Amino acid sequence: MSKFLQPAVRAITPYVPGEQPAQKYIKLNTNESPFPPSPLAIKYSAEAVKKANLYPPLDGGKLRPKLAEYLGLGVENVAVTNSSDEALNFIVKAFCSKDSPAAFLDITYGFYPVFCELSGVPYEEIPLNEDFTVDVSRFLGIGKNIFLANPNAPTGLSISLEDLARICDSNPDNIVVSDEAYVDFGGKSAIPILKDHPNLIVVQTFSKSRSLAGARVGFACAAPDIIRDLYTVIYSTNPYNLSRANMYAAIGALEDDGYTKANCREVARVREITQNRLRELGFVLTQSEANFIFCMHPEFSGKELYERLRAEGILVRRFDKKRIENRLRITVGTEADMDTLCKTLEKIIGRR
């Protein structure tokens, strides 16, 4: 690092994304969709590029009302962002401070502490139970801004909407974020309970279920006053935060919702088949509601399995955190990808 970097930034441990290799692998490490974008998304995006000499519309242009209609909300309840990561970062900037700290799980999405540290926000990490479920009671009445990935990453487990409502009701002077990047694969969105909880913010993405990870489109849903606050941050940072091409790709994905739903059903089907095969091989798993599997084998370290799979041309995700260092997070790919994974693991385990 340079001598010019400020101490506050120098102390930050950046988020480490999954490996993006140049060579050919079966890539099951970054929770991308195994399916290409919707044909409509591709068509609309290609048309929009023809006007790339012009700045894109503000506020998400036609995407914002289209998305609000799709979600059954008013336009005033929706903010469109350049990825759900941007939405989360702006939420931290808008609602958290040294006097208004944050809280989230000790095993969860790795960007929460990074965003807090970058903005000088103190935070508390609340431990998951031994079985990776959430002890909801530890969030009740804590008087902090709460960030909950639901389903959680990397565990794939969810909390109920009833429990989420209890957390909101017991912290009326703080925001509660339901980060729903993986909700379309088996979870339940909190959007239906927004109207009853003025401190609730629901964040989602087009990256996973809608096959647009490379387009970077996300959104936040909340009460109108919260959305206005978020747009204050957006306009103070980058008012043209969403490119024209990506905006129209997202519109195409919404209009081709049948394509999205069919892909989600296929991912869930392949996930269940794969989980059953892994259990037969002796793996211990959580019952994931996301587009990934979280597992360990009692006879192998996570590092050994990760390295052996990589040597066989298969990338999965492993974390160095103590409680989960022997677990792997495996993205659900195509049925053929997962068949290759299972056969490779059979070979690895058979050698032992």
Backbone hydrogen bonds, N-H to C=O, Kabsch-Sander energy under -0.5 kcal/mol:
donor,donor_aa,acceptor,acceptor_aa,energy
5,L,2,S,-0.9
9,V,6,Q,-0.7
10,R,6,Q,-2.6
11,A,7,P,-1.5
12,I,9,V,-1.5
26,I,313,G,-2.9
27,K,25,Y,-0.9
28,L,26,I,-0.9
28,L,315,L,-2.3
33,S,207,S,-0.5
42,I,38,S,-2.2
43,K,39,P,-2.4
44,Y,40,L,-3.0
45,S,41,A,-2.1
46,A,42,I,-2.2
47,E,43,K,-1.9
48,A,44,Y,-2.2
49,V,45,S,-1.7
50,K,46,A,-0.5
50,K,47,E,-1.0
51,K,48,A,-2.0
52,A,49,V,-2.0
54,L,51,K,-2.0
60,G,57,P,-0.6
61,G,58,L,-2.2
63,L,60,G,-2.1
64,R,61,G,-0.5
66,K,62,K,-1.7
67,L,63,L,-3.1
68,A,64,R,-2.5
69,E,65,P,-2.4
70,Y,66,K,-2.1
71,L,67,L,-2.2
72,G,68,A,-0.9
72,G,69,E,-0.7
73,L,68,A,-2.9
77,N,74,G,-2.1
78,V,75,V,-1.8
79,A,220,A,-2.6
81,T,218,G,-2.6
83,S,81,T,-1.8
86,E,82,N,-0.5
87,A,83,S,-1.3
88,L,84,S,-2.5
89,N,85,D,-2.6
90,F,86,E,-2.6
91,I,87,A,-2.1
92,V,88,L,-2.1
93,K,89,N,-2.3
94,A,90,F,-2.5
95,F,91,I,-2.5
96,C,92,V,-2.0
97,S,100,S,-1.5
100,S,97,S,-0.8
102,A,122,P,-2.2
103,A,145,N,-2.4
104,F,124,E,-2.2
105,L,147,F,-0.5
106,D,126,I,-1.8
108,T,106,D,-0.6
112,Y,109,Y,-1.3
114,V,110,G,-0.7
115,F,111,F,-2.8
116,C,112,Y,-2.0
117,E,113,P,-2.7
118,L,114,V,-2.5
119,S,115,F,-1.4
120,G,117,E,-0.9
121,V,116,C,-3.3
124,E,102,A,-1.9
126,I,104,F,-2.9
126,I,124,E,-0.6
129,N,133,T,-2.9
132,F,129,N,-2.2
136,V,134,V,-1.3
138,R,135,D,-1.7
139,F,136,V,-2.2
140,L,136,V,-0.6
140,L,137,S,-0.6
142,I,139,F,-1.2
145,N,101,P,-2.7
146,I,175,I,-2.2
147,F,103,A,-2.4
148,L,146,I,-0.5
148,L,177,V,-2.6
150,N,148,L,-0.5
150,N,179,D,-2.5
152,N,157,L,-3.4
156,G,152,N,-2.7
164,L,160,S,-2.2
165,A,161,L,-2.5
166,R,162,E,-1.8
167,I,163,D,-2.1
168,C,164,L,-2.2
169,D,165,A,-2.8
170,S,166,R,-1.9
171,N,167,I,-0.6
171,N,168,C,-1.2
174,N,171,N,-1.8
176,V,199,N,-2.5
177,V,146,I,-3.4
178,S,176,V,-0.5
178,S,201,I,-2.9
179,D,148,L,-2.7
179,D,177,V,-0.8
180,E,178,S,-0.9
180,E,203,V,-3.3
183,V,180,E,-1.1
185,F,182,Y,-1.7
186,G,183,V,-1.4
187,G,183,V,-1.1
193,I,190,A,-1.6
194,L,191,I,-1.6
196,D,193,I,-0.8
197,H,194,L,-1.9
200,L,197,H,-2.0
201,I,176,V,-2.7
202,V,221,C,-2.7
203,V,178,S,-2.3
203,V,201,I,-0.5
204,Q,219,F,-2.3
206,F,217,V,-2.8
211,S,208,K,-1.3
212,L,206,F,-1.8
213,A,207,S,-0.8
215,A,212,L,-1.3
216,R,212,L,-1.0
218,G,81,T,-2.7
219,F,204,Q,-2.2
220,A,79,A,-2.5
221,C,202,V,-2.9
222,A,77,N,-1.9
226,I,223,A,-0.7
227,I,223,A,-2.1
228,R,224,P,-2.4
229,D,225,D,-1.7
230,L,226,I,-2.2
231,Y,227,I,-2.3
232,T,228,R,-1.5
233,V,229,D,-1.5
234,I,230,L,-2.5
235,Y,231,Y,-2.9
236,S,232,T,-1.0
237,T,234,I,-1.5
238,N,234,I,-2.7
241,N,238,N,-0.5
241,N,239,P,-0.8
247,M,243,S,-2.4
248,Y,244,R,-2.1
249,A,245,A,-1.8
250,A,246,N,-2.1
251,I,247,M,-1.6
252,G,248,Y,-2.3
253,A,249,A,-2.0
254,L,250,A,-2.1
255,E,251,I,-2.3
256,D,252,G,-1.5
257,D,254,L,-0.8
259,Y,256,D,-0.9
260,T,256,D,-1.3
261,K,257,D,-2.7
262,A,258,G,-2.2
263,N,259,Y,-2.0
264,C,260,T,-2.4
265,R,261,K,-2.2
266,E,262,A,-2.0
267,V,263,N,-2.5
268,A,264,C,-2.4
269,R,265,R,-2.3
270,V,266,E,-2.7
271,R,267,V,-2.5
272,E,268,A,-2.0
273,I,269,R,-2.0
274,T,270,V,-2.6
275,Q,271,R,-2.8
276,N,272,E,-2.1
277,R,273,I,-2.0
278,L,274,T,-2.6
279,R,275,Q,-2.2
280,E,276,N,-1.8
281,L,277,R,-1.0
282,G,279,R,-1.7
283,F,278,L,-2.4
284,V,296,M,-3.2
286,T,294,F,-1.6
288,S,286,T,-1.5
289,E,156,G,-2.5
293,I,330,I,-2.5
295,C,293,I,-0.6
295,C,328,L,-2.4
296,M,284,V,-1.9
300,F,297,H,-1.6
305,L,301,S,-2.1
306,Y,302,G,-2.6
307,E,303,K,-2.5
308,R,304,E,-2.5
309,L,305,L,-2.6
310,R,306,Y,-2.3
311,A,307,E,-2.1
312,E,308,R,-1.1
313,G,310,R,-1.7
314,I,309,L,-2.6
315,L,26,I,-2.6
316,V,314,I,-0.5
317,R,329,R,-2.3
319,F,327,R,-0.6
324,I,321,K,-1.3
325,E,321,K,-0.7
325,E,322,K,-0.9
327,R,324,I,-1.9
328,L,295,C,-3.1
329,R,317,R,-2.8
330,I,293,I,-3.1
330,I,328,L,-0.6
331,T,28,L,-2.3
331,T,329,R,-0.6
332,V,291,N,-2.7
333,G,331,T,-0.8
338,M,334,T,-2.4
339,D,335,E,-1.9
340,T,336,A,-2.2
341,L,337,D,-2.3
342,C,338,M,-2.5
343,K,339,D,-2.4
344,T,340,T,-2.3
345,L,341,L,-2.5
346,E,342,C,-2.4
347,K,343,K,-1.8
348,I,344,T,-2.3
349,I,345,L,-3.0
350,G,346,E,-2.3
351,R,347,K,-1.7
352,R,348,I,-1.2
